[in-house]
Each structure stands twice: as C-alpha cells, then as structure tokens.
Amino acid sequence: MGEKTVLWITLGVYIATMFLIGIVQGRKSKSIADLTVGGRNAGAWLSALSYGTAYFSAVMFVGYAGGTGLSYGLWGVLAGIGNCIFGSWLAWKVLARRTRDVASRLKIKTMPEFLEKRYSSKKMKTFAAIVIFVFLVPYSASVYKGLASVAEVLLGVDVNICMIVIALVALVLLLLGGYLVQARADFVQGIIMMFGITLLIIFVIRSKQVGGISGIIDYAKSEWGFAPMSGNKWVSLWATVLMTSFGTWGLPQMVQKYFGIKDDAQAKRGISISTFFALLVAGGGYLIGSLCHKFFTVGIDMPAQDYIVPNMLKAADLPIILLGIVLVLLISASVSTLCSVTLTACSTVTIDLLRSNIKSMTDKKTAVLTKVFCVVFVILSYIVANTDTPILDMMSYSWGIISGSFLAPYVLALYYKKLSRVAAWRGILTGFCVALVPAIAKVITMFGVTNEKVVSLAAKGPVFACAAMIASILVCVILSEIDKKHADDNSFFYTGTIEKE
C-alpha cells in the first residue's frame, strides 16, 4: 500500500467519524440555545478541550510556529509558554467563572449581547456584531490557508481542493447541530491533538536532522539556536507572545466557550485541563517550529514561511502512519477552530442584528438563518484565503481589531462596576482605530503601493494589536475615573436573573 493511500485512508476515517458525531449529536439540538451555547450543560473536559481546539489551529502549527522559528529560533518557544500561562491558565482563572455566572443568569448567548446587557446600549451591540462578522473572516481564511499548505505538501493535492474539503467538513458539523455537535467533535479532536503532538515531538527530536536531546543542546549554542536579538526583534517577539496570549481574552469565539459551562465546579476544573492542553499543544508546536534551522538553511533551501513546518514534517521521514495522524491532528485543530469562528460570527448576525430588530423571529427561524449565514461566511473566507497574504498577517489583523476593540469593555465589566457606557464606547473606538492601521496599510500594498513605510506598517499587526488592547483599557479606566457623572446604574447585570432562555 502506497504512502498517499495510507494518508487518504486515515483522513477518510477522520471525516467519517466527524459525520457520525454530527448525525448522532445533531438530533439533540432543538433550540437556539443548543445551537449557540450547547444548552449550558458542558462539563470541564468538554469546555476546556473545546476552548483549546478553538485556540490552536493550523495557524499556530504552520504560520506562527514556522514564522517564529525562522525569525527567533528557540526563543520562539516563549510564544507557546505565553499561550499556556496567559492565554489558558490566567484566562480561565480570571474570566471563566464570572463570565459563566453572568451568561447563565442573564441568558446571554453572544458577546455583543453581553455588551448590551452591561452597558444598556443597542448601538454597541450592533457595532460589535458587524465588527465581529467582518473581521473574523480573515482569521477564518488564515486557518484555511494554513491547513491547505500542509495538505498540499503531504498529499500533493491542489490548495483549492484542500480548502473546499475543509470547508465542507466544518459546514457539516455546523449545519447538523451547531455547538452541541461542535463541542462533542472538539472533545474527540482534542484527544487526537494531544496524542498526535506527543508523538510528533518525540519523532521530530529523534530525527536525523535534530539528533535527539544532544542535538538540541548543540543547536542552542549555534548562531540560529538562541540567536542574538536586537531591540526591534525583542519587541516583535513579545508583541507576538502577548497578542496570541491576551488576544484570546477578547475574541468572541473564545469567550462564548465560557457561556456553555454547566456550573462553577466545572469552570474550576477546566482551568487545569485547559492549561495542560495548551502546554502540550502550543509548547510542542512552537518547539517544533523553532527547530527549522536544523532542517533548512536560510537563503539556500529554507521554504517560504507558511511552508516551513509542512516541509519539516516531510523531511523528518516520519513513519507513514504517524504522518497520517499528524495530518488528522492539523485538520482536527483547524476544523474545530473554523466551526467556532463561523458559528460565533454568524450567530451574532442572526441574534444581535436580525432577531433583535425583528421581534416575530422564532427560535427555529433564527437557527435556520444562522446556518445560512454559516454557508455565506465559509464562502467569504475561501475568497479571502486566496489572496496573497501571509497567514500570520491575516490572523494578527483579525485578532488585533476584535480584541483591541472589545477586550477592555468585556474584561473590565466583570470586575469594574464604575466603568461607564461613554468610557466603554471610547475605549472600543480607540482600540479599533489603533488596530486598524496595519490592516489599512496591507490593503494599500495590495493596490501596488511599495512605499517602505507602508510595507513596514503592514507587517506590524502584532505590535499594533498589543497597543490597541492597552490603549483601550487605559481609555476605559481613565475616563470612568475622571467622568464619574456618567456612571451607569448597572446593578441588574451583577445581581439580576432572567428566568426564561
């Protein structure tokens, strides 16, 4: 049996399993709450693995792992450590229980709805829904692009065909039942990811290119291991670490994972599970990427950034069955992320834009429209994925604009009762405008502009993303402290309860 035959069989088994989960679990999806938050009945393992699989996709394994490894060598592992500590452990510690409590009491299903309930502003909800839908598209596109590059190298299949297959698998899970199906699929995919990355780390380290632990020690002493870092490189690296870690705090597809947690006890248990998953998957992924200089030489045979990791896996001469598991690992990570992103973006449109303005819309109509928008969103993502934009750039624009806009008013709302609607609005607009700068620069370059400053700005997505989050927080807090006459009476948000879902 040929190598590609084994890979296709492994891939076929995975797709069949996802279809089976979709059919079985889809029958249990009866309401809009089931579709969007899984009936608020998810346990610790289900919630934590759903969070982790939405967090880490082929964007991390391919785009970021390869990019940081190319630029920083072993220093790139700091990104994985940051994702574990700040993006998982601290995020769950600070956000999970309080978010779950508010969402459960007030029957909140989306992040824009959360903002409306806290700040009593329908306009804020509308603005959030539009921004989330529009700017989750490039992130979704980056996931397609990352996975397609892997499949192209390992399977020799055209990139467009790969993206279409990925889109179809994600759509099946969404159309059959939304969150209920997605969470169960994420659980299976999370187990695959942990098992696969463990084997991958072992075999890559043992490969002839790396030469085991002793080879890593020698690499660390070389010019490409812990390479000398200039001031600008340190800024860029830490911007990447902070954006990919704290950026998740303001992403709606991550925040909504807390909405579906069953109770406080499950939220507590989810902290350690989520942290372990991130340490293994993100730490392992960035470690593999950081070894790229053991496989290739810059200026001679180093592949393009988005193709570094796929070619490393091919060059490592992995056992064919492990290569199949790795392929399923990356597909699992990406499909789960796509499902989360697509469902989040589309539920905001139907629930926060349409249903809030059309009172006659029933749960059934809302669910059907959400699925229709899922199809539209996937098509838009496919179109954007075919543009000539590196994976890392697309993700940084998306995360920067969304988290830069909404991290501050969301996180502060959980702890800071004095935050006013006026301050929140100004914080949102400040973060949005700051994070938009590199995205605008990128659009300008797409029209043939080659000015050095414009090109440089387009590549600084992570730096502007961090600046946007910090600026938004400062504006929210400072204005609320200065302008106390605009403080809102928001006691119901912190103590009130809505009985009907």
N, C-alpha and C positions, 0 to 999 in steps of 0.2 A: 504494500500500500504506500503511495507517494506521500511526501510531506504535506503538500497542499490539500490532499484528500483528507488527511487526519485533521488538519486545521478546520476544514469546512464541516467535517462531522462534529467536531467539538462545538463549533459555532452553531450548527443546526440543533444540537441538544439543548444549548442555552436558550435559543429562540423558542423552541418547543416548550421548555419549562416556563418561560415568561407568558406564553399564550395560555398555558394551563392555569397558572396563577390568576391571570386576568379573567378567564372564564369562571373559575370557581369562586373567587372573591368578588367578582363583579356582580354576582347575584345578590350579594348582601348590601349593595349600595342602593339605598332607597330615597334618601333626602339630599338636599343641597349641603347639609352639614356633613353627611357621609362623604360626599364628593370632595369637599374642601378641607375638612379637619378630621375626617375619619370617625365621626360620631363622638369625638373627645374621649376615646377609650383606649388609647395606645399605651402600652407598658414601657418600661425603661429600655429594654433591649430594642424594641421596635422603634421607639422615638430616637434613641441615640444612633442606631445604625442608619435610620432614615436621614438624620441630620448629617452624619458623616459621609454617606454616599452622595448626598446633595452637595456637600462641601468639596469633595475631591473627585475630579473627573479627569479625562484625558488632557484637559487644560493644564492641570498640575503636573501629571506624569510626563507629558510631552512638551508643552510650551514652557512652563515655568522651570521644571527640573532641568531640561536641556539648556534653557537660557541662562539660568543662574550658574549651572555647572560650567558653561562656556565662559562666562564673564568673571566668576569668582572662585572657581574650583571648589575645594572643600568648605570654604566659607559659606557656600550656598546652602549647606545643611542647616544654617541658622534659620532659614525660612521655614523648614519643617518643624524645628523646635518651637519657633514662634507660633506656628499654626496650632501646635499641641497645647502650649501653655495659655496663649491669649485667645486664640480662635475657638478652642474647645473647652478646656478646663475653666478658665476665667469667665468665658461667655455663659456657660451653663450655670456656674456659681452665682453670677450677678443677675442673669436675665431669666432663666428658665422658670423658677418657681413663681416669681412675681408676675411674669407675663402669663403663665398658665392660669393663675388666680384671676387676673383681670379679664382675660378672654373667656374663662368659664362663667364668671359672674354676669358679665355683660353680653354674653353670647356673640363675641366678636369672631369673625371668620377671616378677615383680611387686614393687612397693615393699614391701608387707607381708612378703614372703618375704625381701627384703633385710634388713629389720629383725630378723626371726627369726634369720637366719644370723649377723648381727653380735652380737646380744645374747642368743642362745640362749633366747628367750622365745616360746613358742607363744601365750601370752596377749597379748603385744604385737602379734603378727601378726593375731590375731583382732580386737583392738580397732581396729587400723589399717584392716583390711578393712571393718569396719562403718562407721567414720567416713568413709572414702573413698566408699563406695557412697552413703551417706545425703547427704553434703554436696557431692557432685558434681552432685546433682540440681538444686539452684538455679542452679549455673553453667550447666549444660546448658539450663535453662529460660531463662536470660538470653540465650543465643545464639539460641534460637527467637524470643524476643520482639524482639531487635534486628533480625533479618532480616525478620521479619514486618512491622515498621513500614516498612521500605524498600519491600517489595513492595506494601504497601497504598497508599503514596503514588505510586509509579511505575507500578504496574499497575492500581490501583483494585480490588484483589482483597481479599476479606474476610480478616482476620488469621488466623482459624481455618483457613481453607483453605490459606493460605500455610504455616502451621506443619505441617499434615498432609503437604503435598508435601515439605517439607524433611525431615521425619522419614522418609518413605518412601525418599528418595534415600539418606540416611545408612544406613538399615537394609539396603538392597540391597547397598551396599559391604561392610557388616559381615557379613551372612549369606552372601555369596558367598565370603568368604575372609579376613576379618579384617585383620591387619596387612599381609600380602602385598599385598592389593588396595588397602588404605588408603594405604600408602606410595607405590605407583605413581600412585594418583589424586592424592595430595598433590603429587607432582612436577609433574604437569600443572596442578593448581590453583595451585601456587606460581608457575609461569611466567605464568599468567593474571593473578595478583595483581600481579606486578611490572610487567607490560606495562600493565595497567589503571590502576594507581595513577600511573604515569608520565604517561599521557595525561590522567588526571583532574586532576593537579596543574597541568599546562600549561593546560588549558581553563578551570579554575576561576580561576586567576590572570589569564587573559586575558579573563574575563567582564566585562561592562559594570559589574557591581556592584563588582568588585575594582579593575579598571582597570590591570592589569599591575603591574610592579615599583614604578613610581612611586606607584601606588595603595596598595600595601602600606607604602611609606615614609610616606606621609601618614597611613595608619591607625595606624602605630606611634606617631605623635606625638599621636594623639587620645586622648580620655579612656577609650576602650574598647580601645585597642591595648595598650601596656604600661601598663595601668591601675595606679594606686596600690594597694598591697597592705597590708592590716592584718596584725597578728601572727597572728591566727586563720586568715586566708586563706593565709599562707605555710605554716603548719602543715598545713592541709588539702591544699594543693598538693603539698608534699613527701611527705606521707603517701601520696598517690595515686601519685607517682613511684616511691617505694620499694616500695609494695605491688605495683604492676604490674610492677616490675622484679625485685626479690628474691623476690617471692611465687612466681615460676615455679620457683625453686630447690627448693621443697618440694612441688610439685604432681606427683602420680604419673604423669599423662599426659605430662608433660614429661620426667621422669626416665627413664621407660621408653623414650624415644627413644634414649637412650644405650645401652640394653641390646642394641639390634639392630645397632649399628655393626660393620662387618666386622673392622676391625683398628685399631691405633694410628695408622697413617698416615692412614686415612680420618677418624679423630677429629680429627687436627691440621688437615686440610684443611677440615673442617666449620666451624672457628672463623671463618675469613674469609667463607665463604659465608653462614653464619647472621647474621653482623654486617651484611653488606651488605644482606641481605634485610630485616632489622629497621630499618636506617636508612632505606631506601626506603619500606617499607610503613608502619611506625609513625610515622616522622618526617613522611611525606607525609600520613598520616591525621590526625594531630593538627594539622598546619599548616592543613589544610582546615577542620577544626572551629574553629580559632582565628579564622577569618575570618568567623564567623557574624554579627558585629555590622555587617559591610559589607552584609549581605543583609536583616537584620531589626532592628527597634528594640524594646528591652526595654519591656514594658508596653503596646506597641501591636500589633505583629504577630509578635513572637517566638513560635515554636511551642513546645509542651511539649518538655522536654529530650530525650526519646527520638525526637522527630520533627524536630529541628533540621537534622541533616545530610541526611536524605531530602528535606526541603523546599528546602534549599540546592541540591541537585543538580537538582531540578525547576525552580527559579527561575533557575539559571545558563544555561538554554536551550542545553544541550549537544546536539551532533549526535546524532540518534536511534541511530545505530549505536554511538556511544560510551556512550550511556545503557544500551544493551543489554550492552555489555562491563562497565560498572560493576555492573550487576545481577548478571551472572555472577561478577564479582570478589567481590562480597559473599556470594553464595551459596557460591562455592568456599571462601572463608575460613571460613564458618560450618559447612558440611558436613564439612570436614576436622577442624575443632575438635570437632564433635559426635561424629564417628567415634572420635577419640582419647579423648574423655571417656567415651563409652559403653563402648568396649572395655576401657578401664582399670578402670572401676567394676565391670563385670560379670566380668572375668577374676579380680579379687580375690575375688569371692564364690565362684566355682566352684573356683578353685585354692587359695585361702587358707582358705576356710571349709569347703567341702564335700569336696574331694578330700583335704585333709589329715586329715579325720576319717573318710572312707570309703575305705579302702585298696583296695577292689575296683574303684574307678572307673578305667576305661581312658581313654586319650587321646581316643578317639572320643566317649565319653560326656561327657567334660569339655568338648570342643569344642561338642557339641550343646547342653549346658546353658548354656554361655557365650552362645550365640546366643539361647536362650530368654530369658535374663536381659536381653539387649540389648533385646528387644521390651518387656519389663516396664519397663526403665529409661526408654525413649523415651516410654512412656505416662505414667509418673510426671512426667517433665519437662514434657510437654504440659500436665498438670493444674496444675503449679506456675506455668508460664508464663502461665496465665490468671488469676493473682492480680494484685491492683493493687499491684505492687511495681516501682519503677524498676529499669532494667537495671543501673545502677551499684551499687545496693544489693545485689541478688541476687549479683552477682559478688564483691563485697567480702566478704560473709558467707562464701561458699564458699571463696574463696582464703584468707581470714584464718584460718578454723578449720582447714583442712587444712595449710597451710604453717605456721601458728602451732604446730601440733601436731608436725609431722614434719620440718620443715626442719632443725632443730638436730640430732636424732639421726642423720639421714641424712648431712648435710654433714660434721659432726664425725667421723662414723665413718670417712670416707675419709682423715682426717689425724691424728686424735687417738686413739691406741691406749689411752690411760688412761681413756677415757670408760666408766663402769660401767653395768651394766644398771639399777641403782637410780637413778642420776642421770638416765639417759635416760628412765626412766618418769616421774620427777618433772618433767622438762623437758617431756615430752609433755603431761602433765595440766595443767601451768601454762599453756602456750600455748593449749591447748584451752579452758580456763576463761576466760582473758582475752578471746580472740577471740569467745567465745560471747555476751558481754554485749550488743553491738548487735543480734545476731540475736534474742535473747530480747526485747529492747525492741521490735523490729519486730513480733514475734508478739503482744505485749501491745497494741500500737496497732491490730492487726487485729481486736481484740475491742472496739473503740470507745473505748479509753483515749486521751485527748487531752492528758494532762499534758505541759507544755512540756519538762521534763527528759527524760521518756521518749522523746518525739518527737526531741529533740536527740540522744540516745544512739543511736537507730535510724539516724541519718544519719551516724554516725561510724565506719562499717565500716572504711575505710582506716586511720584512726588506731589503732584497736584491733588491726587486723591487724599493723601495724608493731610495736606494743607487745608483742603476743603472740610474734612472732618473736624480738625482742630479749630478752624475759624468759625464753623457753625456752632460748636459747643461754647466757645468764648462769647459769641454774639448773644446766644440764648441766655446765658447766665448773667453777663454784664448788664444787658438791657432789662432783664427781670429785676435785678437788684436796684438799678437806677430808677426805673419807671414803675414803681410799686402801685401806682394808682390804677394801672391796667390789669392788676392781678385778678384772676377769674375765680369764681366760686365753683370749684370742681370736686366738691366732696362726694358726689354720687359716683364719680369714676373710681374713687378709692374705697368706698364702703357699700355702694348700691348693688342691687341684684335684679336681673331681668329673668323672669321665670320661664318664659316661652322662647324656644330656639328660633 
